[in-house]
Amino acid sequence: MSENLTVHLNDDRLHDIRTATAFEATGSFAVVLNNGDAPVHVHLRLDDELSSVASIRANNHFVGADTARQVNVEVEDGPRPVDGQLKIVTGHGAETDYVSVSIVDPEESEETVAVDEALAAPAPDRDRDDDADGGLGGVDPDLGANAPLAALGLFAVAVAASTALLADSAVVLVGVGAVIASLAAAGYLLVR
């Protein structure tokens, strides 16, 4: 979404409108209605040129005292640039202001991303059966990094088994079974 167009209402006097005289957007944008100390009805209208590529879901808006309201202007694909007028009316016609709006093409981005040439080389094949694995005979060299986890798992199985032997309860046996099943699944995932 492009930058917002801010409109100040009721700042100096009742139904007063203060905003930029011109606004430029590359796509959809919001009209932010910042209201002062009195509630106000605001009517927003796009002229024919802007209506060819943009639309406002509702034209009439109530903005309470000391509040802000955002009205989205949806910009569709179409010819660019498009220049037109946004009409802003307060107090049922008491005040009217216009903003010259230009819908332009987004500038072409010249930003590039640096890519390391090492990314172009294919990844090493982990399924090879040659001696590139350090003579481990097809064993994954990362398996040694999982040895502490495997030892902890074996310790948990030993504790679970000894608890099952000492306790004579069906609940404990179900718990021990769950621990052993969880450790078996974790072991499978480590070896896989």
PyMOL CGO cylinders between C-alpha atoms (Angstrom):
from pymol import cmd
from pymol.cgo import CYLINDER

trace = [
    CYLINDER, 0.00, 0.00, 0.00, 1.26, 3.47, -0.81, 0.3, 1, 1, 1, 1, 1, 1,
    CYLINDER, 1.26, 3.47, -0.81, 1.74, 6.21, 1.74, 0.3, 1, 1, 1, 1, 1, 1,
    CYLINDER, 1.74, 6.21, 1.74, -1.39, 7.58, 3.44, 0.3, 1, 1, 1, 1, 1, 1,
    CYLINDER, -1.39, 7.58, 3.44, -3.12, 10.85, 2.57, 0.3, 1, 1, 1, 1, 1, 1,
    CYLINDER, -3.12, 10.85, 2.57, -3.89, 12.66, 5.83, 0.3, 1, 1, 1, 1, 1, 1,
    CYLINDER, -3.89, 12.66, 5.83, -6.84, 15.04, 6.09, 0.3, 1, 1, 1, 1, 1, 1,
    CYLINDER, -6.84, 15.04, 6.09, -7.27, 17.26, 9.18, 0.3, 1, 1, 1, 1, 1, 1,
    CYLINDER, -7.27, 17.26, 9.18, -10.84, 18.23, 10.03, 0.3, 1, 1, 1, 1, 1, 1,
    CYLINDER, -10.84, 18.23, 10.03, -12.24, 20.83, 12.46, 0.3, 1, 1, 1, 1, 1, 1,
    CYLINDER, -12.24, 20.83, 12.46, -8.81, 22.14, 13.49, 0.3, 1, 1, 1, 1, 1, 1,
    CYLINDER, -8.81, 22.14, 13.49, -9.29, 25.91, 13.08, 0.3, 1, 1, 1, 1, 1, 1,
    CYLINDER, -9.29, 25.91, 13.08, -13.09, 26.10, 12.87, 0.3, 1, 1, 1, 1, 1, 1,
    CYLINDER, -13.09, 26.10, 12.87, -16.14, 23.89, 12.45, 0.3, 1, 1, 1, 1, 1, 1,
    CYLINDER, -16.14, 23.89, 12.45, -16.11, 21.86, 9.20, 0.3, 1, 1, 1, 1, 1, 1,
    CYLINDER, -16.11, 21.86, 9.20, -12.61, 23.13, 8.34, 0.3, 1, 1, 1, 1, 1, 1,
    CYLINDER, -12.61, 23.13, 8.34, -10.61, 20.91, 5.94, 0.3, 1, 1, 1, 1, 1, 1,
    CYLINDER, -10.61, 20.91, 5.94, -6.80, 21.00, 5.84, 0.3, 1, 1, 1, 1, 1, 1,
    CYLINDER, -6.80, 21.00, 5.84, -4.80, 18.62, 3.65, 0.3, 1, 1, 1, 1, 1, 1,
    CYLINDER, -4.80, 18.62, 3.65, -2.13, 18.46, 0.96, 0.3, 1, 1, 1, 1, 1, 1,
    CYLINDER, -2.13, 18.46, 0.96, -2.95, 20.04, -2.37, 0.3, 1, 1, 1, 1, 1, 1,
    CYLINDER, -2.95, 20.04, -2.37, -1.39, 17.13, -4.29, 0.3, 1, 1, 1, 1, 1, 1,
    CYLINDER, -1.39, 17.13, -4.29, -0.81, 13.45, -3.56, 0.3, 1, 1, 1, 1, 1, 1,
    CYLINDER, -0.81, 13.45, -3.56, 0.98, 10.71, -5.52, 0.3, 1, 1, 1, 1, 1, 1,
    CYLINDER, 0.98, 10.71, -5.52, 0.49, 6.96, -5.13, 0.3, 1, 1, 1, 1, 1, 1,
    CYLINDER, 0.49, 6.96, -5.13, 1.74, 3.84, -6.88, 0.3, 1, 1, 1, 1, 1, 1,
    CYLINDER, 1.74, 3.84, -6.88, -1.09, 1.62, -5.68, 0.3, 1, 1, 1, 1, 1, 1,
    CYLINDER, -1.09, 1.62, -5.68, -3.88, 1.43, -3.13, 0.3, 1, 1, 1, 1, 1, 1,
    CYLINDER, -3.88, 1.43, -3.13, -3.68, 4.00, -0.37, 0.3, 1, 1, 1, 1, 1, 1,
    CYLINDER, -3.68, 4.00, -0.37, -5.61, 5.19, 2.67, 0.3, 1, 1, 1, 1, 1, 1,
    CYLINDER, -5.61, 5.19, 2.67, -7.22, 8.54, 3.35, 0.3, 1, 1, 1, 1, 1, 1,
    CYLINDER, -7.22, 8.54, 3.35, -6.80, 9.15, 7.09, 0.3, 1, 1, 1, 1, 1, 1,
    CYLINDER, -6.80, 9.15, 7.09, -9.45, 11.51, 8.44, 0.3, 1, 1, 1, 1, 1, 1,
    CYLINDER, -9.45, 11.51, 8.44, -8.10, 13.12, 11.66, 0.3, 1, 1, 1, 1, 1, 1,
    CYLINDER, -8.10, 13.12, 11.66, -10.95, 14.96, 13.33, 0.3, 1, 1, 1, 1, 1, 1,
    CYLINDER, -10.95, 14.96, 13.33, -10.78, 17.75, 15.90, 0.3, 1, 1, 1, 1, 1, 1,
    CYLINDER, -10.78, 17.75, 15.90, -13.19, 18.51, 18.71, 0.3, 1, 1, 1, 1, 1, 1,
    CYLINDER, -13.19, 18.51, 18.71, -16.56, 18.20, 16.92, 0.3, 1, 1, 1, 1, 1, 1,
    CYLINDER, -16.56, 18.20, 16.92, -18.15, 15.20, 15.18, 0.3, 1, 1, 1, 1, 1, 1,
    CYLINDER, -18.15, 15.20, 15.18, -18.39, 15.58, 11.41, 0.3, 1, 1, 1, 1, 1, 1,
    CYLINDER, -18.39, 15.58, 11.41, -19.83, 13.90, 8.34, 0.3, 1, 1, 1, 1, 1, 1,
    CYLINDER, -19.83, 13.90, 8.34, -17.33, 13.61, 5.46, 0.3, 1, 1, 1, 1, 1, 1,
    CYLINDER, -17.33, 13.61, 5.46, -18.11, 12.84, 1.82, 0.3, 1, 1, 1, 1, 1, 1,
    CYLINDER, -18.11, 12.84, 1.82, -15.25, 11.56, -0.39, 0.3, 1, 1, 1, 1, 1, 1,
    CYLINDER, -15.25, 11.56, -0.39, -15.59, 11.36, -4.17, 0.3, 1, 1, 1, 1, 1, 1,
    CYLINDER, -15.59, 11.36, -4.17, -13.16, 10.41, -6.93, 0.3, 1, 1, 1, 1, 1, 1,
    CYLINDER, -13.16, 10.41, -6.93, -13.58, 12.21, -10.25, 0.3, 1, 1, 1, 1, 1, 1,
    CYLINDER, -13.58, 12.21, -10.25, -14.05, 10.30, -13.51, 0.3, 1, 1, 1, 1, 1, 1,
    CYLINDER, -14.05, 10.30, -13.51, -10.32, 10.02, -14.29, 0.3, 1, 1, 1, 1, 1, 1,
    CYLINDER, -10.32, 10.02, -14.29, -9.46, 8.51, -10.89, 0.3, 1, 1, 1, 1, 1, 1,
    CYLINDER, -9.46, 8.51, -10.89, -12.56, 6.31, -10.93, 0.3, 1, 1, 1, 1, 1, 1,
    CYLINDER, -12.56, 6.31, -10.93, -11.18, 4.56, -14.03, 0.3, 1, 1, 1, 1, 1, 1,
    CYLINDER, -11.18, 4.56, -14.03, -8.51, 2.87, -11.86, 0.3, 1, 1, 1, 1, 1, 1,
    CYLINDER, -8.51, 2.87, -11.86, -9.56, 3.50, -8.24, 0.3, 1, 1, 1, 1, 1, 1,
    CYLINDER, -9.56, 3.50, -8.24, -12.59, 3.07, -6.02, 0.3, 1, 1, 1, 1, 1, 1,
    CYLINDER, -12.59, 3.07, -6.02, -13.81, 3.85, -2.52, 0.3, 1, 1, 1, 1, 1, 1,
    CYLINDER, -13.81, 3.85, -2.52, -16.12, 1.28, -0.95, 0.3, 1, 1, 1, 1, 1, 1,
    CYLINDER, -16.12, 1.28, -0.95, -18.32, 3.95, 0.71, 0.3, 1, 1, 1, 1, 1, 1,
    CYLINDER, -18.32, 3.95, 0.71, -18.44, 7.67, 0.03, 0.3, 1, 1, 1, 1, 1, 1,
    CYLINDER, -18.44, 7.67, 0.03, -20.04, 8.99, 3.24, 0.3, 1, 1, 1, 1, 1, 1,
    CYLINDER, -20.04, 8.99, 3.24, -18.24, 8.68, 6.58, 0.3, 1, 1, 1, 1, 1, 1,
    CYLINDER, -18.24, 8.68, 6.58, -18.98, 9.82, 10.12, 0.3, 1, 1, 1, 1, 1, 1,
    CYLINDER, -18.98, 9.82, 10.12, -15.93, 10.75, 12.20, 0.3, 1, 1, 1, 1, 1, 1,
    CYLINDER, -15.93, 10.75, 12.20, -16.44, 11.25, 15.92, 0.3, 1, 1, 1, 1, 1, 1,
    CYLINDER, -16.44, 11.25, 15.92, -14.87, 14.06, 17.91, 0.3, 1, 1, 1, 1, 1, 1,
    CYLINDER, -14.87, 14.06, 17.91, -11.13, 13.67, 18.62, 0.3, 1, 1, 1, 1, 1, 1,
    CYLINDER, -11.13, 13.67, 18.62, -10.90, 10.47, 16.56, 0.3, 1, 1, 1, 1, 1, 1,
    CYLINDER, -10.90, 10.47, 16.56, -9.39, 9.29, 13.30, 0.3, 1, 1, 1, 1, 1, 1,
    CYLINDER, -9.39, 9.29, 13.30, -10.89, 7.13, 10.59, 0.3, 1, 1, 1, 1, 1, 1,
    CYLINDER, -10.89, 7.13, 10.59, -9.11, 5.39, 7.74, 0.3, 1, 1, 1, 1, 1, 1,
    CYLINDER, -9.11, 5.39, 7.74, -10.82, 5.09, 4.36, 0.3, 1, 1, 1, 1, 1, 1,
    CYLINDER, -10.82, 5.09, 4.36, -9.12, 2.78, 1.85, 0.3, 1, 1, 1, 1, 1, 1,
    CYLINDER, -9.12, 2.78, 1.85, -8.85, 3.77, -1.80, 0.3, 1, 1, 1, 1, 1, 1,
    CYLINDER, -8.85, 3.77, -1.80, -8.39, 0.59, -3.84, 0.3, 1, 1, 1, 1, 1, 1,
    CYLINDER, -8.39, 0.59, -3.84, -6.30, 1.06, -6.99, 0.3, 1, 1, 1, 1, 1, 1,
    CYLINDER, -6.30, 1.06, -6.99, -6.62, -1.56, -9.72, 0.3, 1, 1, 1, 1, 1, 1,
    CYLINDER, -6.62, -1.56, -9.72, -4.38, -2.41, -12.64, 0.3, 1, 1, 1, 1, 1, 1,
    CYLINDER, -4.38, -2.41, -12.64, -4.76, -0.02, -15.52, 0.3, 1, 1, 1, 1, 1, 1,
    CYLINDER, -4.76, -0.02, -15.52, -3.03, 2.66, -17.55, 0.3, 1, 1, 1, 1, 1, 1,
    CYLINDER, -3.03, 2.66, -17.55, -0.50, 4.85, -15.75, 0.3, 1, 1, 1, 1, 1, 1,
    CYLINDER, -0.50, 4.85, -15.75, -0.12, 7.67, -14.98, 0.3, 1, 1, 1, 1, 1, 1,
    CYLINDER, -0.12, 7.67, -14.98, -3.65, 8.74, -14.07, 0.3, 1, 1, 1, 1, 1, 1,
    CYLINDER, -3.65, 8.74, -14.07, -4.27, 12.26, -12.73, 0.3, 1, 1, 1, 1, 1, 1,
    CYLINDER, -4.27, 12.26, -12.73, -7.50, 13.31, -11.11, 0.3, 1, 1, 1, 1, 1, 1,
    CYLINDER, -7.50, 13.31, -11.11, -9.19, 14.98, -8.16, 0.3, 1, 1, 1, 1, 1, 1,
    CYLINDER, -9.19, 14.98, -8.16, -10.34, 13.67, -4.80, 0.3, 1, 1, 1, 1, 1, 1,
    CYLINDER, -10.34, 13.67, -4.80, -13.23, 15.79, -3.56, 0.3, 1, 1, 1, 1, 1, 1,
    CYLINDER, -13.23, 15.79, -3.56, -13.60, 16.16, 0.23, 0.3, 1, 1, 1, 1, 1, 1,
    CYLINDER, -13.60, 16.16, 0.23, -16.84, 17.65, 1.55, 0.3, 1, 1, 1, 1, 1, 1,
    CYLINDER, -16.84, 17.65, 1.55, -17.74, 18.25, 5.22, 0.3, 1, 1, 1, 1, 1, 1,
    CYLINDER, -17.74, 18.25, 5.22, -20.86, 19.42, 7.00, 0.3, 1, 1, 1, 1, 1, 1,
    CYLINDER, -20.86, 19.42, 7.00, -23.24, 18.32, 4.19, 0.3, 1, 1, 1, 1, 1, 1,
    CYLINDER, -23.24, 18.32, 4.19, -21.65, 20.80, 1.79, 0.3, 1, 1, 1, 1, 1, 1,
    CYLINDER, -21.65, 20.80, 1.79, -20.55, 23.50, 4.24, 0.3, 1, 1, 1, 1, 1, 1,
    CYLINDER, -20.55, 23.50, 4.24, -16.88, 23.12, 3.16, 0.3, 1, 1, 1, 1, 1, 1,
    CYLINDER, -16.88, 23.12, 3.16, -15.29, 21.55, 0.07, 0.3, 1, 1, 1, 1, 1, 1,
    CYLINDER, -15.29, 21.55, 0.07, -11.65, 20.90, -0.75, 0.3, 1, 1, 1, 1, 1, 1,
    CYLINDER, -11.65, 20.90, -0.75, -9.89, 19.10, -3.59, 0.3, 1, 1, 1, 1, 1, 1,
    CYLINDER, -9.89, 19.10, -3.59, -6.67, 17.08, -3.68, 0.3, 1, 1, 1, 1, 1, 1,
    CYLINDER, -6.67, 17.08, -3.68, -4.91, 16.49, -6.99, 0.3, 1, 1, 1, 1, 1, 1,
    CYLINDER, -4.91, 16.49, -6.99, -4.11, 12.76, -7.00, 0.3, 1, 1, 1, 1, 1, 1,
    CYLINDER, -4.11, 12.76, -7.00, -1.66, 11.09, -9.38, 0.3, 1, 1, 1, 1, 1, 1,
    CYLINDER, -1.66, 11.09, -9.38, -1.52, 7.30, -9.71, 0.3, 1, 1, 1, 1, 1, 1,
    CYLINDER, -1.52, 7.30, -9.71, 1.88, 6.45, -11.21, 0.3, 1, 1, 1, 1, 1, 1,
    CYLINDER, 1.88, 6.45, -11.21, 3.88, 3.33, -12.04, 0.3, 1, 1, 1, 1, 1, 1,
    CYLINDER, 3.88, 3.33, -12.04, 6.10, 2.08, -9.26, 0.3, 1, 1, 1, 1, 1, 1,
    CYLINDER, 6.10, 2.08, -9.26, 9.72, 2.82, -10.02, 0.3, 1, 1, 1, 1, 1, 1,
    CYLINDER, 9.72, 2.82, -10.02, 11.68, -0.14, -11.24, 0.3, 1, 1, 1, 1, 1, 1,
    CYLINDER, 11.68, -0.14, -11.24, 13.75, -1.48, -8.41, 0.3, 1, 1, 1, 1, 1, 1,
    CYLINDER, 13.75, -1.48, -8.41, 17.47, -1.55, -9.11, 0.3, 1, 1, 1, 1, 1, 1,
    CYLINDER, 17.47, -1.55, -9.11, 18.20, -3.52, -5.96, 0.3, 1, 1, 1, 1, 1, 1,
    CYLINDER, 18.20, -3.52, -5.96, 20.10, -6.73, -6.55, 0.3, 1, 1, 1, 1, 1, 1,
    CYLINDER, 20.10, -6.73, -6.55, 20.88, -9.61, -4.27, 0.3, 1, 1, 1, 1, 1, 1,
    CYLINDER, 20.88, -9.61, -4.27, 24.47, -10.85, -4.06, 0.3, 1, 1, 1, 1, 1, 1,
    CYLINDER, 24.47, -10.85, -4.06, 24.63, -14.62, -4.41, 0.3, 1, 1, 1, 1, 1, 1,
    CYLINDER, 24.63, -14.62, -4.41, 27.65, -16.58, -3.26, 0.3, 1, 1, 1, 1, 1, 1,
    CYLINDER, 27.65, -16.58, -3.26, 29.09, -18.68, -6.09, 0.3, 1, 1, 1, 1, 1, 1,
    CYLINDER, 29.09, -18.68, -6.09, 29.35, -21.65, -3.72, 0.3, 1, 1, 1, 1, 1, 1,
    CYLINDER, 29.35, -21.65, -3.72, 25.58, -21.94, -3.93, 0.3, 1, 1, 1, 1, 1, 1,
    CYLINDER, 25.58, -21.94, -3.93, 25.91, -22.91, -7.60, 0.3, 1, 1, 1, 1, 1, 1,
    CYLINDER, 25.91, -22.91, -7.60, 27.87, -26.08, -6.73, 0.3, 1, 1, 1, 1, 1, 1,
    CYLINDER, 27.87, -26.08, -6.73, 25.75, -29.21, -6.20, 0.3, 1, 1, 1, 1, 1, 1,
    CYLINDER, 25.75, -29.21, -6.20, 25.34, -30.47, -2.66, 0.3, 1, 1, 1, 1, 1, 1,
    CYLINDER, 25.34, -30.47, -2.66, 27.49, -33.50, -1.75, 0.3, 1, 1, 1, 1, 1, 1,
    CYLINDER, 27.49, -33.50, -1.75, 25.75, -36.84, -2.22, 0.3, 1, 1, 1, 1, 1, 1,
    CYLINDER, 25.75, -36.84, -2.22, 25.30, -38.42, 1.21, 0.3, 1, 1, 1, 1, 1, 1,
    CYLINDER, 25.30, -38.42, 1.21, 24.33, -41.83, -0.23, 0.3, 1, 1, 1, 1, 1, 1,
    CYLINDER, 24.33, -41.83, -0.23, 27.76, -42.61, -1.76, 0.3, 1, 1, 1, 1, 1, 1,
    CYLINDER, 27.76, -42.61, -1.76, 29.46, -45.87, -0.70, 0.3, 1, 1, 1, 1, 1, 1,
    CYLINDER, 29.46, -45.87, -0.70, 33.07, -44.74, -1.16, 0.3, 1, 1, 1, 1, 1, 1,
    CYLINDER, 33.07, -44.74, -1.16, 35.54, -43.99, 1.60, 0.3, 1, 1, 1, 1, 1, 1,
    CYLINDER, 35.54, -43.99, 1.60, 34.65, -40.28, 1.72, 0.3, 1, 1, 1, 1, 1, 1,
    CYLINDER, 34.65, -40.28, 1.72, 32.94, -40.95, 5.04, 0.3, 1, 1, 1, 1, 1, 1,
    CYLINDER, 32.94, -40.95, 5.04, 36.25, -41.49, 6.79, 0.3, 1, 1, 1, 1, 1, 1,
    CYLINDER, 36.25, -41.49, 6.79, 36.16, -45.29, 6.65, 0.3, 1, 1, 1, 1, 1, 1,
    CYLINDER, 36.16, -45.29, 6.65, 33.06, -45.63, 8.81, 0.3, 1, 1, 1, 1, 1, 1,
    CYLINDER, 33.06, -45.63, 8.81, 31.60, -48.14, 6.37, 0.3, 1, 1, 1, 1, 1, 1,
    CYLINDER, 31.60, -48.14, 6.37, 28.45, -46.19, 5.46, 0.3, 1, 1, 1, 1, 1, 1,
    CYLINDER, 28.45, -46.19, 5.46, 27.73, -44.90, 8.99, 0.3, 1, 1, 1, 1, 1, 1,
    CYLINDER, 27.73, -44.90, 8.99, 26.53, -41.34, 9.09, 0.3, 1, 1, 1, 1, 1, 1,
    CYLINDER, 26.53, -41.34, 9.09, 29.31, -39.16, 10.60, 0.3, 1, 1, 1, 1, 1, 1,
    CYLINDER, 29.31, -39.16, 10.60, 26.62, -37.04, 12.34, 0.3, 1, 1, 1, 1, 1, 1,
    CYLINDER, 26.62, -37.04, 12.34, 25.56, -40.11, 14.33, 0.3, 1, 1, 1, 1, 1, 1,
    CYLINDER, 25.56, -40.11, 14.33, 28.37, -39.48, 16.82, 0.3, 1, 1, 1, 1, 1, 1,
    CYLINDER, 28.37, -39.48, 16.82, 26.83, -36.11, 17.62, 0.3, 1, 1, 1, 1, 1, 1,
    CYLINDER, 26.83, -36.11, 17.62, 23.70, -37.95, 18.77, 0.3, 1, 1, 1, 1, 1, 1,
    CYLINDER, 23.70, -37.95, 18.77, 25.57, -40.27, 21.15, 0.3, 1, 1, 1, 1, 1, 1,
    CYLINDER, 25.57, -40.27, 21.15, 24.77, -38.20, 24.28, 0.3, 1, 1, 1, 1, 1, 1,
    CYLINDER, 24.77, -38.20, 24.28, 21.08, -38.28, 23.36, 0.3, 1, 1, 1, 1, 1, 1,
    CYLINDER, 21.08, -38.28, 23.36, 21.22, -42.03, 22.85, 0.3, 1, 1, 1, 1, 1, 1,
    CYLINDER, 21.22, -42.03, 22.85, 22.91, -42.49, 26.25, 0.3, 1, 1, 1, 1, 1, 1,
    CYLINDER, 22.91, -42.49, 26.25, 20.22, -40.33, 27.90, 0.3, 1, 1, 1, 1, 1, 1,
    CYLINDER, 20.22, -40.33, 27.90, 17.56, -42.43, 26.19, 0.3, 1, 1, 1, 1, 1, 1,
    CYLINDER, 17.56, -42.43, 26.19, 19.10, -45.67, 27.45, 0.3, 1, 1, 1, 1, 1, 1,
    CYLINDER, 19.10, -45.67, 27.45, 19.25, -44.21, 30.96, 0.3, 1, 1, 1, 1, 1, 1,
    CYLINDER, 19.25, -44.21, 30.96, 15.54, -43.27, 30.72, 0.3, 1, 1, 1, 1, 1, 1,
    CYLINDER, 15.54, -43.27, 30.72, 14.69, -46.82, 29.61, 0.3, 1, 1, 1, 1, 1, 1,
    CYLINDER, 14.69, -46.82, 29.61, 16.66, -48.23, 32.57, 0.3, 1, 1, 1, 1, 1, 1,
    CYLINDER, 16.66, -48.23, 32.57, 14.86, -45.93, 35.03, 0.3, 1, 1, 1, 1, 1, 1,
    CYLINDER, 14.86, -45.93, 35.03, 11.49, -46.80, 33.49, 0.3, 1, 1, 1, 1, 1, 1,
    CYLINDER, 11.49, -46.80, 33.49, 12.20, -50.52, 33.60, 0.3, 1, 1, 1, 1, 1, 1,
    CYLINDER, 12.20, -50.52, 33.60, 13.37, -50.43, 37.23, 0.3, 1, 1, 1, 1, 1, 1,
    CYLINDER, 13.37, -50.43, 37.23, 10.29, -48.38, 38.18, 0.3, 1, 1, 1, 1, 1, 1,
    CYLINDER, 10.29, -48.38, 38.18, 8.06, -50.92, 36.47, 0.3, 1, 1, 1, 1, 1, 1,
    CYLINDER, 8.06, -50.92, 36.47, 9.72, -53.76, 38.41, 0.3, 1, 1, 1, 1, 1, 1,
    CYLINDER, 9.72, -53.76, 38.41, 9.39, -52.00, 41.77, 0.3, 1, 1, 1, 1, 1, 1,
    CYLINDER, 9.39, -52.00, 41.77, 5.86, -50.62, 41.37, 0.3, 1, 1, 1, 1, 1, 1,
    CYLINDER, 5.86, -50.62, 41.37, 2.96, -52.96, 41.14, 0.3, 1, 1, 1, 1, 1, 1,
    CYLINDER, 2.96, -52.96, 41.14, 0.47, -50.59, 39.47, 0.3, 1, 1, 1, 1, 1, 1,
    CYLINDER, 0.47, -50.59, 39.47, -1.24, -50.60, 36.09, 0.3, 1, 1, 1, 1, 1, 1,
    CYLINDER, -1.24, -50.60, 36.09, -0.91, -46.79, 35.84, 0.3, 1, 1, 1, 1, 1, 1,
    CYLINDER, -0.91, -46.79, 35.84, 2.87, -47.01, 36.30, 0.3, 1, 1, 1, 1, 1, 1,
    CYLINDER, 2.87, -47.01, 36.30, 3.09, -49.76, 33.68, 0.3, 1, 1, 1, 1, 1, 1,
    CYLINDER, 3.09, -49.76, 33.68, 1.14, -47.63, 31.17, 0.3, 1, 1, 1, 1, 1, 1,
    CYLINDER, 1.14, -47.63, 31.17, 3.45, -44.68, 31.91, 0.3, 1, 1, 1, 1, 1, 1,
    CYLINDER, 3.45, -44.68, 31.91, 6.55, -46.83, 31.46, 0.3, 1, 1, 1, 1, 1, 1,
    CYLINDER, 6.55, -46.83, 31.46, 5.15, -48.13, 28.19, 0.3, 1, 1, 1, 1, 1, 1,
    CYLINDER, 5.15, -48.13, 28.19, 4.60, -44.58, 26.98, 0.3, 1, 1, 1, 1, 1, 1,
    CYLINDER, 4.60, -44.58, 26.98, 8.18, -43.61, 27.90, 0.3, 1, 1, 1, 1, 1, 1,
    CYLINDER, 8.18, -43.61, 27.90, 9.63, -46.63, 26.12, 0.3, 1, 1, 1, 1, 1, 1,
    CYLINDER, 9.63, -46.63, 26.12, 7.46, -46.04, 23.02, 0.3, 1, 1, 1, 1, 1, 1,
    CYLINDER, 7.46, -46.04, 23.02, 8.49, -42.36, 22.92, 0.3, 1, 1, 1, 1, 1, 1,
    CYLINDER, 8.49, -42.36, 22.92, 12.16, -43.24, 23.22, 0.3, 1, 1, 1, 1, 1, 1,
    CYLINDER, 12.16, -43.24, 23.22, 11.85, -45.88, 20.49, 0.3, 1, 1, 1, 1, 1, 1,
    CYLINDER, 11.85, -45.88, 20.49, 10.27, -43.30, 18.16, 0.3, 1, 1, 1, 1, 1, 1,
    CYLINDER, 10.27, -43.30, 18.16, 12.97, -40.75, 19.00, 0.3, 1, 1, 1, 1, 1, 1,
    CYLINDER, 12.97, -40.75, 19.00, 15.69, -43.35, 18.39, 0.3, 1, 1, 1, 1, 1, 1,
    CYLINDER, 15.69, -43.35, 18.39, 14.19, -44.20, 15.04, 0.3, 1, 1, 1, 1, 1, 1,
    CYLINDER, 14.19, -44.20, 15.04, 14.13, -40.52, 14.05, 0.3, 1, 1, 1, 1, 1, 1,
    CYLINDER, 14.13, -40.52, 14.05, 17.77, -40.10, 15.12, 0.3, 1, 1, 1, 1, 1, 1,
    CYLINDER, 17.77, -40.10, 15.12, 18.96, -43.06, 13.07, 0.3, 1, 1, 1, 1, 1, 1,
    CYLINDER, 18.96, -43.06, 13.07, 16.81, -42.28, 10.06, 0.3, 1, 1, 1, 1, 1, 1,
]
cmd.load_cgo(trace, "trace")
